[in-house]
């Protein structure tokens, strides 16, 4: 091969990769600075809307295979869950022998169903259709979007507490960033209500870190942390979020080392409520 | 694929048939990823075929087409991800180019070569993805998510390497003679 041709090919190759890298950096910069936020989110919405029917169709066919693969990966977990469920069934069977106990259980379920701490905020019930699409963020997808009144920034709750916040929305679905995502932070209250802290995610399945608690602050295991609802907060006040699991402090520490677990079981989410509430500007 | 439309040249390199096949490959892989593989979650991570696509393209069709295909695949992947837009496109074009360049001179008769290339390139791609994500203001991508992503993504890349390479060798044909990859992308 003539040397000139080889050199020309190498130059063309260098130019191709150079242009692609420059284009990528330009796109990242535009997205990062928020200059084309409307265009990019519009493109994402359009892609989701176009892809959703295709995804639903294929999903119907392949879900049994996916469930099988998922089951194979989580075989150990399933066994322990089965054992736990069998124990719960036994307990429930004992309860059915006592009418009063059954009534109480039903009342408790009704209370859960109505989520008393949501108050008068209108809600949209949604089904979790997929787990996170990225290995680098803890998110889930819901089957409700703009056509159901869901918008970016709305809080999402499960039966027991806060689940996360809507970060992307299209006509028939939305993406929710879970409170366990390492990029998530929630302002919380505890104790008598005057103690404030910041709850930060550490990744799916990991405990939450509770920051900004002064050393010596009165705490106990199981203490419930609720959203603070301070001005410009991302969540309305008094939504239960997490329970304290451990706390410790060293003499030189500037804050307590506190960890908590989410009250909502984020590993087995099936149905959630999207609160039609927006943070005040 | 012999009609007039199929032989239309785009930029003197690709035919519309090539573009159509590449599009089919991307859509099929995207569907498999978001319907099947997203369900296989271990410690928050799952196999990532969209990251493996540029690697396969670089291996099968050489650095030029690997880079272009990686860029397009990355942009499509970014449409469905909550991470910074354009990041997958950057990693995709670099991965496609690097894989094509690194494997150009290799003898491709070994059965273990595609899985090894896929695993190494995927690990490098995930590392670069996490580092760039951290630089762009999300340190958790490096601190929290990289290790589970590597633990799940690397072996699964090795596992899916051969079938994906066959699909990509069909969808992203190598350029004319002397452009790097041997006929068929070096696959037997």
Interface residues (C-beta under 8 A of the other chain):
Chain A: X1 X9 X12 X13 X16 X17 X20 X21 X23 X24 X25 X26 X27 X28 X30 X31 X32 X40 X43 X44 X47 X48 X51 X54 X55 X58 X59 X62 X63 X65 X66 X67 X69 X70 X73 X130 X131 X132 X133 X134 X135 X136 X137 X138 X139 X167 X168 X175 X177 X181 X182 X183 X202 X203 X204 X205 X206
Chain B: X27 X30 X31 X32 X33 X34 X35 X36 X37 X38 X39 X40 X41 X42 X43 X44 X45 X46 X48 X63 X64 X67 X68 X71 X74 X75 X76 X79 X80 X81 X82 X83 X84 X85 X86 X87 X89 X90 X93 X94 X97 X126 X129 X130 X133 X136 X137 X138 X140 X141 X143 X144 X145 X146 X148 X149 X152 X153 X178 X179
